[in-house]
């Protein structure tokens, strides 16, 4: 046993590839060897580089290298701990004779009372107290999202090794500081380092591909913060004119919010007809976007049909269907009104409620409503990074002015159709909350099936 431990202490790549039977590509080998050689390692990574994969294997290498060793893993949310990092930790030893099967739990590996690995995610620093070992490692996944007080609690553990891995979402905080400190071993993973992009083919399933890189470039622009973070693995620029940060969007995508059934669903419909723009339908219930549908190259009647279908499927009660009536959206609104639907028109070019601080309704809904909501909101996927592309300035009257879709296109960006559909759900008309006893009966609109 001692000979085996000495060997794998020296050769972590051997342990991962020969003992676990898992393959590593170049940058992943660099990471495990850096953890072997340095007390503190920070890895900033592009999207889908296999960082959680290698982090999971590092946990097993450490546990098997040292008797009575302890690994504490954490991430900003428990979902990230259990469903991302610990899925890799569990999966890498499934069916292998590394530990007794009953010792591997959802977020814990128990070898003995003094020899274990544990997954934690909490906003309470005292949860990190009481862990002691001569061989204590702390591994932080999605490290940009860890709160300062949790980082201070980790410092209090005085670990032998600290490994921080994540996308470089924020220029402030401990993770960003690591890349300014000389004692930290720093590693950067760009999409152009990865096997799939180098080969121009999907040689390693699940890693970022050349198509992904092109998609990020076309949708967000190669000079955007989204491209810098998700493709290049670089920290964002300090853009004072970005209304919503990439960090806020990323946190909302990672967040899991719960909704109450007696809060009404609200539907936002951003309408496009043919061309490059897309028609997007968003369903939002309280803090959670529960559905997103995107359509291209449809005429007015086809769009109307999809809006009706989704409204029925989701039981969205009029007037909580908000349609952008600038341009072709007016036709969809008119057709639905003709069919008896009490839908709400939204003209975002109209005057805002707060005329002193906002140029128009679009600026007000984005800056006063959506910008605040996203701090606690739950977004389903990467399409919502469009929110981080929208810039703003103040005019001579002191009113906040949002960059127009036309100006965004001049910068080579797609129209923010997904973002705009979400913005429409914050229009002030409609019903936000209906007590259960006063909700309309199913027969209130019998001809519409709701």
Secondary structure, 3 states (H helix, E strand, C coil): CHHHHHHHHHCHHHHHHHHCCCCCCHHHHHHHHHHHHCCEEEEEECCCCCHHHHHHHHHHHHHHHCCCCEEEEECCCHHHHHHHHHHHHHHCCCCCCCCCHHHEECCEEEEECCEEEEEECCCCHHHHCCCCCCCEEEEEECHHHCCHHHHHHHHHCCCCEEEEEECCCCCCCHHHHHCCCCCCEEEEECHHHCHHHHHCCCCCCCCCCHHHHHHHHHHHCCCCHHHHHHHHCCCCCCCCCECCCHHHHHHHHHCCCCCCCCECEEEEEECCCCCCCCEEEEEEECCEEEEEEEECCCCHHHHHHHHHHHHHHHCCCCCCEEEECCCCHHHHHHHHHHCCCCCEEECCCCCCCCCCCECCHHHHHHHHHHHHHCCCCECCCHHHHHHHHCEEEECCCCCEEECCHHHHHHCCCCCCHHHHHHHHCCCCCCCCECCHHHCCCHHHHHHHCC
